[in-house]
Amino acid sequence: SGSQNILVQNCVIRKVHTGAKVYGKNSGIIYSEIYEISERPVQIGLECNTHKYDEPDHNFVQNCYIYSTGMVGISNTPIYVQGVQNVVSHNLIQGTYAVSIYLFAAAECIIEYNEIVGGPDGTYDYGSIYAAPSGGQTGNHIRYNYIHDTARFSKQSNPHSIYLDEGARGNFVYGNVMTNVQNGVYLHFGSDNVVVDNVVMSFREGRHEAGIFGNEKMADKTIA
């Protein structure tokens, strides 16, 4: 966790227990291919409750191709995001079993310009991009992502494309495009989240959910 200014670039990481963990500051992984990982392919940041919110990490995962992470276990998400002011952008995430991008104890992070296709296939009550029910996800921007053709083999009625669970508050979801999906954006109990200017179209056959919807207790606290 004390490392700084480290860059992992143009690497292939495959067939290992854990892919890449970036716990320091000003560090990241770019232009790399990561696949067939038995646990977490990529994890960035420490839990934001382990340090002050005014201590940004500035870690990043960008321009990576992450695929075939067909492992049982929700926490074995392709990109697991914690910490303050970290960035996940311009990645292609394909064919995953679990959540594609998982935010836990994350604050003021940016999730943008990622393409998510094919998965998750084996989860229920989660999302392709998911903010966890605990950990206090706040001030994050989920924007300009393209989520399509997800849950192709899932027998469940969801996952959602973007899911803010009850631990999420004060987050911003905008400019995302979701097509041929089970559900669009779902909000569950959190507060002060802003959801605007997203496009949801071409629901999977037999699906008739609203594009953006949530728990009834969200109505007076969310702009959508």
N, C-alpha and C positions, 0 to 999 in steps of 0.2 A: 504493500500500500504506500510505501514511501518513494516509489519510482516516479520519475518525471521525464518528459520529452523523449519518449520511446515510440518508434514507428515500426509496425510490422507491415511489410508491403510485398505484393506479388508472390505470396506463399500459397501452397496447397496444404491444407490440414485435413486429414481423413483417417478413418478407422482407428480413432483413439477414444479414450474415456471422456476427456474434456478438451474442447477446442482451444479458445483463447480467452484469458481473463485479464482485463485491463482495470487495475485497482488504483493506480496512481493518479497523476495529473498531467494534462497536456499530452496525452498519449492515445494511440489508437491503432486500428488495423484497416488497411485500404487495399483495394484491387487484389483481393485474395479469394480463393475458392475453398469452401468448407463443406464437407459432406460426410455422411455415414459416421456421425459422432454418437457415442452411446449415451452421453449425458447432455450437457449444455454446449452447443457449438461456440457461442460468444456470450460473455458477460462483461458489462462495463459498469464501473462505479461502485462505491461502497454505499450502504444505506445512508440516506441523508440524515437520519436521526443519530448517526455516529459522529457527525460534525455539524457546524453551524451552517445555516442556509446561505450565509454571506461568504462561504468558502467554496467557490465553484471548482468543479473538477476539470471541465473542458476536455473530456475524453470523447472519442468518436469511433464509429464504425461506418465506413463509406465505400461505395462501389464494390461491394462484395457479392458473391454468388453463393448462397447457402441453400442446400437442398438435401433431400433424402434423409431427413432426420426422423425416421419413422419409429420413434421409441415411445414406450408407454410411460406416462408421467407428465403432468401438466407443467411442472417446473423445468422440464427438459425442452424449453422453448428455444428456437434458433437464436434469438437475441433477447437477453435478459438485461433490463435497464434499471439501474439504481443511481443514486447520487444527484448532484446539482449541476445543471447546465451542460449536460452531455448531449451528443448529437448522433442520431441514426439516420443516414440519408443515402439515397441513390443505390439501395441494395435490391437485389432480386432474390426473393425467398420463395422456394417452390417445393410443393409436395411434402408438407410437414404433417406429423401426427397431431401435435399440440399447437398451442398458441404461437403465432409467428413472432410477435414483438410483445413482450410482457413488461409492464412497468410496475415496480414495487419500491416503495420508499424513494420515489423519484420526484424531483422538483425542478421546474424551469428547464426541462429537457425538450429537445426538438426532434420530432419524428416526421421526416418529410421526404417526398419524392421516392418512396419505396414502392416496388411492385411486389404484390403478394398474390400467388396463384396456386391453386390446387389444394391447399390445406388451410386450416386443420381438418383432418378427416375423422379423428377418433375422440373428440372432446364434446362435452355437453355443458351448456351454461357458461360459455366462454366466448372469446372473439378472436378474430385474426390479429387485431391490435387490442390489447386488454390492459386496463388499469385495475390493479388488484383491490379487493375489498378492505384491506388493511395496509398500513404503511404510510398513509397520508400523501397520496399523489396530488400535487398541486402546482399550478402555474405552468403546466406542460402544453406544448403546441403540437397537435397532431394535424398535419396539413399536407395537401397536395400528393397524397398517396393514391395508388391505383390498386384496388383490390378486386379480383375477378375470378370466376370459375372456382370458387372455394367449396369445400365440403362435398366434393363430387361423389364420394363413396360413403358419406356419413349417413347412418340410419336415424340420427337424432333430428329434432325439429330446429335446432340451431347448430352451430355457433353463429354469432352475429359477426358483422364485418368489423365494427368498432364498438367496444363495450367499456363504458365507464361504470365501475362497480361502486358500492357505497363508500369506499374510502377515497374516492376521487372528488376533488372540489377545486373550483377556480381554474379549470382547464379550458382549452380552446380547441375546437374541432372544426376545421374549415377547409374548403377547396379540395375535398377528397372525392374520388370517383369510385363507385362500387357497382359492378354489373355481373349478372348471372351468379347471384349470391343467395344464401338462405334468408338472411335478414340484413338490414342496413345498420344504422346507429342505434344503440340501446343504452339508456341511462337508468341506473338503479340506485335510487336514494341519495346520491351525492348532492352537492349544492354548488350554486354559483358557477356552473359550467356553461360555456357558450358554444352553441352548435349552429353554424351558419354556412350558407353557400356550398353545400355538399350535393352531389348528384348520386341518386340511387335508382337503378333501372334494371329491367330484365331479371326479375326474381326467378329462382329455380322453379321448375314445374311443380305445381301444387302448393306453392307458397303465396300467401296473400297478406303478409305483414306490412304495416306501414313502413315507409322508408326510414323515418326517424321517430322513435317512440320511447316511452319510459314508464317507470312506476308513477302512480298517480300523485305521490308526494313530491314529485319533481316539478310539477306544473308551474308553480309560482317562483321557481328559483333558476330556471334555465331558459335561455333564449334559443329558439330553434326556428 
